Amino acid sequence: MAYIGVQPTDTFLSIASQQITGDGGATYTLDYSVSTEEDVAVFVNNVRQNVSSYTVSTNQLTLGGTISASDECWVLFLGRTVGTKAPATGSVTLDMLSATGTKSSSTFLRGDNSFATVPTGVSLVDMQVITTTSTYTPTSGTQFVKVYCVGAGGGGGGAESTSTSAQVRGGGGGGGGTAIRTYNSTELGATASITIGSGGTGGTGFADGTDGGNTTFNPAGTGVTLTGNGGKKGFATKRGANLSGGSGNGGTATNGQLNIRGNNFYHEQSQNYGNFNGTEGTDSFNVQLGRPGGGSFLSSDGEVLKKFRSASGGTADSTDGADGDNGSGGNGGFASLEVATANGGDGGDGMVVIEEYA
């Protein structure tokens, strides 16, 4: 409905009031600022005062006469809703806010009424590959790290052939296990102690290899210790007929958010894979299937195929197993078509890879 009487300059949703206690004076402070005398109605001892008998200036009311504490004085703010007047756009400044913290171009106001620094995000700033037992100190500014802890590979088994018609293979060593975990700065602490596992030793002749050593990452903070366990040894073979030794099992891992077992490479006994003409007289080259070492998470399996030269009417060469790397197992030895021995390869040492983020 329409407003009856003089239209107030400021319009609101409902009426607010204020009781004024007289102090013998004529000027009093209002709870709200108003624009003109028509925005308020003043009552003294239940008598409404004519607008010509008082003046207002923002939030100051000046009556035409004085009032004492015994006088009952009320001011009605016509149409004002308490606290609902919308401030003008851009009129609220940072200085008007009661939030805690420092106001600046690089802070923002949180829901708990405090200023905080704007996060800038994180990115990979460095990667360290550690292959010796040592103490790791994070680069200054590092917020968290991702750690790959890889155990050492097992040594390959040796092979001994007792017949010129036999192909004898030692088993490959198992790959080291890998534990992967992310640490924040509190979990990591100031340093971390790293122990690198040594690769297992390859078997000599008819001798098994040895197991690979364990790799550990032990942070000085509240985080748990990672362990990448070493791969198991490959087994030797001695035979006068075709035979392959057993491959070592892959190592396990503990305390990673992801624990990955090392590989155990196995395949069935096989004869020549191919026959390729050579270039030296009547020689030919035979490709044989060997017993490779198993790979770790950070390495591949060993070589599967082996190339041997055999002279016409002669016997094939035998070969020692290749060494592993990055936690892979050593290859098994291969004694082929002659009375001979072949040694297993050494397993690859373990390692720790650390990605630093800031």
C-alpha positions in Angstrom: 0.0 0.0 0.0 1.1 3.6 -0.5 2.9 5.5 2.3 0.7 7.8 4.3 2.3 11.2 5.1 5.7 12.5 4.0 7.6 9.9 2.0 10.9 9.1 3.8 14.1 9.5 1.8 15.4 6.0 2.8 12.9 3.2 2.5 13.2 -0.1 4.3 11.2 -3.3 5.0 10.0 -2.7 8.6 10.3 -0.3 11.5 13.1 0.0 14.0 12.9 2.0 17.3 15.3 3.5 19.8 14.6 4.7 23.4 16.5 7.8 24.4 17.3 8.5 28.0 17.5 12.2 28.7 20.5 13.8 30.3 19.3 17.4 30.6 20.5 18.2 27.1 18.9 18.5 23.6 21.4 16.5 21.4 21.5 12.7 21.2 23.2 10.1 19.1 20.9 7.9 17.0 21.5 4.2 16.4 21.1 4.7 12.6 22.0 7.4 10.2 19.1 9.0 8.4 18.8 11.6 5.6 16.1 14.0 6.8 13.8 14.7 9.7 11.0 12.9 7.8 12.8 9.6 8.2 12.1 9.5 11.9 9.1 10.1 14.2 10.0 11.5 17.7 7.8 11.0 20.7 8.3 12.7 24.1 6.0 11.6 26.9 3.8 9.9 24.3 3.4 13.1 22.3 4.6 13.0 18.7 6.8 16.0 18.0 6.3 18.0 14.9 9.2 17.7 12.4 9.8 21.4 12.7 10.7 21.0 16.4 13.8 18.8 15.9 16.6 18.4 13.4 18.8 15.5 12.3 22.2 15.4 10.9 23.3 11.9 9.9 23.0 10.2 13.3 22.7 13.2 15.5 19.2 14.3 16.8 18.8 17.8 18.2 15.5 18.5 20.0 13.8 21.9 20.2 14.1 21.7 24.0 15.9 19.7 26.7 14.8 16.4 28.2 15.6 14.8 31.5 15.9 11.2 32.6 12.3 11.3 33.8 11.1 12.1 30.3 10.1 9.1 28.1 11.5 9.7 24.7 11.3 7.3 21.7 12.5 7.6 18.1 10.9 5.5 15.4 13.0 5.0 12.2 10.3 4.9 9.6 10.5 1.9 7.4 14.0 0.8 8.6 14.8 -2.9 9.0 17.6 -3.4 11.4 20.8 -4.3 9.5 19.1 -4.9 6.2 20.1 -1.8 4.3 22.4 -2.8 1.4 25.6 -0.8 1.4 26.5 1.0 -1.8 28.7 -0.9 -4.2 32.4 -0.5 -3.2 31.6 1.2 0.1 32.9 -1.7 2.3 36.7 -1.5 2.6 39.2 -4.0 4.0 39.7 -1.8 7.0 36.0 -2.3 7.9 36.4 -6.0 8.3 37.2 -7.5 11.7 39.0 -10.6 10.3 42.3 -11.8 11.8 45.5 -12.1 9.9 47.3 -9.8 7.4 45.4 -8.3 4.5 47.5 -8.1 1.3 47.4 -8.8 -2.4 48.7 -12.4 -1.7 46.1 -13.3 1.0 42.4 -14.3 0.9 39.6 -14.3 3.4 38.7 -17.8 4.7 35.4 -19.0 5.9 36.6 -18.7 9.6 37.0 -14.9 9.1 40.8 -15.0 8.9 43.2 -14.0 6.1 45.5 -16.8 4.7 48.2 -17.0 2.0 46.9 -18.0 -1.4 48.2 -21.6 -2.2 50.5 -21.6 -5.2 50.3 -25.4 -5.9 53.2 -27.8 -6.2 55.4 -29.1 -9.0 58.3 -31.6 -9.4 61.5 -29.7 -8.8 64.1 -32.5 -8.6 64.6 -36.2 -8.8 67.4 -38.0 -7.0 68.6 -41.5 -7.8 70.5 -43.0 -4.9 72.5 -46.2 -5.4 74.8 -46.2 -2.3 74.0 -46.5 1.4 73.8 -42.9 2.6 71.7 -40.2 4.3 69.2 -38.2 2.3 68.6 -34.5 3.0 65.7 -33.0 1.1 66.3 -29.9 -1.0 65.3 -26.6 0.8 61.6 -25.8 0.1 60.5 -29.4 -0.5 56.9 -29.9 0.6 56.6 -33.6 0.0 58.5 -36.5 -1.7 57.5 -39.6 -3.6 59.9 -42.5 -2.8 60.6 -45.7 -4.8 62.5 -48.2 -2.7 63.8 -51.1 -4.8 65.4 -54.3 -3.4 68.4 -55.9 -5.1 68.1 -58.8 -7.6 69.0 -62.4 -6.8 72.1 -64.0 -8.4 71.6 -66.4 -11.3 72.3 -70.1 -10.9 75.3 -71.7 -12.7 75.1 -74.5 -15.3 77.2 -77.6 -15.8 76.9 -79.8 -18.9 78.3 -83.3 -18.7 77.5 -84.2 -22.3 78.1 -82.8 -25.8 74.5 -83.3 -26.6 73.1 -81.4 -23.6 71.8 -77.8 -23.3 71.9 -77.0 -19.6 70.6 -73.7 -18.2 70.9 -72.2 -14.7 67.8 -70.4 -13.3 67.7 -66.6 -13.3 67.6 -64.7 -10.1 64.3 -63.0 -9.0 63.8 -59.2 -9.3 63.8 -57.0 -6.2 60.5 -55.8 -4.7 59.5 -52.2 -4.8 57.7 -50.1 -2.1 56.3 -46.7 -3.3 55.1 -44.1 -0.8 54.5 -40.3 -0.6 55.7 -38.4 2.5 54.8 -34.9 3.6 57.4 -32.7 5.3 56.3 -33.8 8.8 56.5 -37.5 7.9 59.8 -37.1 6.1 61.6 -35.0 8.7 65.0 -33.4 8.3 66.7 -36.5 6.8 66.2 -40.1 5.9 68.6 -43.0 6.3 69.0 -45.2 3.2 70.4 -48.7 3.0 71.0 -50.1 -0.5 70.7 -53.8 -0.9 73.6 -55.6 -2.7 72.8 -57.8 -5.7 73.1 -61.5 -5.1 76.2 -63.3 -6.4 75.9 -65.6 -9.4 76.6 -69.3 -8.9 80.0 -70.6 -10.2 79.5 -73.7 -12.2 77.2 -76.1 -10.5 76.3 -73.7 -7.7 73.2 -71.7 -6.9 73.2 -68.0 -6.8 72.6 -66.0 -3.6 69.6 -63.9 -2.6 69.6 -60.1 -3.2 69.8 -57.7 -0.2 67.0 -55.6 1.1 66.8 -51.8 0.5 65.3 -49.5 3.2 64.3 -45.9 3.4 63.9 -44.7 7.0 62.7 -41.1 7.5 63.6 -39.1 10.6 60.1 -37.8 10.9 56.8 -39.5 11.7 56.6 -41.6 8.5 57.0 -45.4 8.3 60.1 -47.2 7.0 59.9 -48.5 3.5 61.5 -51.9 2.6 62.1 -53.3 -0.9 63.1 -56.9 -0.2 65.7 -58.6 -2.4 64.9 -61.1 -5.1 65.6 -64.8 -4.4 68.5 -66.8 -5.9 68.4 -68.8 -9.1 69.2 -72.5 -8.9 72.0 -74.3 -10.6 71.7 -77.3 -13.0 74.1 -80.2 -13.7 73.0 -82.6 -16.3 74.0 -84.7 -19.3 70.7 -83.9 -21.0 68.6 -80.8 -21.7 67.5 -79.2 -18.4 66.8 -75.8 -16.9 67.2 -74.8 -13.2 64.4 -73.1 -11.3 64.3 -69.3 -11.3 64.3 -67.3 -8.0 61.1 -65.7 -6.7 60.7 -62.0 -6.9 61.2 -60.0 -3.7 58.3 -58.5 -1.8 57.9 -55.0 -0.3 56.4 -53.5 2.9 54.9 -50.2 4.1 54.5 -48.7 0.7 51.1 -47.2 -0.4 51.8 -49.5 -3.3 53.9 -52.7 -2.8 55.1 -54.4 -6.0 56.7 -57.9 -6.1 59.7 -58.4 -8.3 59.4 -60.6 -11.4 60.2 -64.3 -11.6 60.9 -65.1 -15.2 60.1 -68.7 -16.2 59.7 -70.5 -19.5 59.7 -74.1 -20.6 62.8 -75.9 -21.9 63.4 -75.2 -25.6 65.7 -76.2 -28.4 67.2 -74.0 -31.0 65.1 -70.9 -31.7 66.5 -70.3 -35.2 69.5 -71.1 -37.5 71.1 -68.1 -39.2 73.9 -68.5 -41.8 77.1 -66.9 -40.7 79.8 -65.2 -42.6 82.9 -67.1 -41.4 83.2 -70.1 -43.7 80.7 -72.8 -42.9 79.9 -71.6 -39.4 76.3 -70.9 -38.4 74.7 -68.9 -35.6 72.1 -70.5 -33.4 69.7 -68.5 -31.2 68.9 -70.3 -27.9 66.4 -69.5 -25.2 68.2 -68.8 -21.9 67.0 -68.4 -18.3 67.0 -64.6 -17.7 66.8 -62.9 -14.4 63.4 -61.3 -13.3 63.0 -57.6 -13.6 62.2 -55.1 -10.8 59.7 -52.3 -11.1 62.5 -50.1 -12.4 64.1 -52.6 -14.8 63.2 -55.1 -17.4 63.8 -58.8 -17.4 67.2 -60.1 -18.5 68.0 -61.3 -22.0 65.9 -64.2 -23.2 67.6 -65.0 -26.4 71.3 -66.0 -26.7 73.2 -66.3 -29.9 75.9 -69.0 -30.2 78.3 -69.8 -33.0 78.9 -73.4 -33.9 81.5 -74.5 -36.4 80.5 -77.2 -38.9 81.0 -80.5 -37.2 82.0 -78.7 -33.9 80.3 -77.8 -30.7 78.4 -74.6 -29.6 79.9 -72.0 -27.3 78.7 -71.7 -23.7 78.1 -68.4 -21.9 78.0 -67.0 -18.4 74.8 -65.3 -17.4 74.6 -61.5 -17.7 74.5 -59.3 -14.6 71.3 -57.6 -13.6 70.8 -53.8 -13.1 68.4 -51.6 -11.1 67.3 -54.4 -8.9 66.8 -57.1 -11.6 68.1 -60.7 -11.2 71.2 -62.1 -12.8 70.8 -64.4 -15.8 71.4 -68.1 -15.4 74.5 -69.7 -17.0 74.1 -71.6 -20.2 76.3 -74.6 -21.1 75.4 -75.8 -24.6 76.5 -78.9 -26.6 79.8 -79.3 -24.8 81.2 -80.6 -21.5 81.6 -77.3 -19.8 80.4 -75.0 -17.0 78.8 -71.5 -17.2 78.4 -69.1 -14.3 75.3 -67.3 -13.3 75.2 -63.5 -13.5 75.2 -61.2 -10.4 71.9 -59.6 -9.4 71.6 -55.8 -9.8 72.0 -53.7 -6.7 68.9 -52.0 -5.2 68.2 -48.3 -5.5 66.1 -45.5 -4.2 64.5 -42.9 -6.4 63.1 -39.8 -4.8 60.9 -37.2 -6.5 60.9 -33.9 -4.7 57.9 -31.5 -5.0 57.7 -27.9 -3.9 
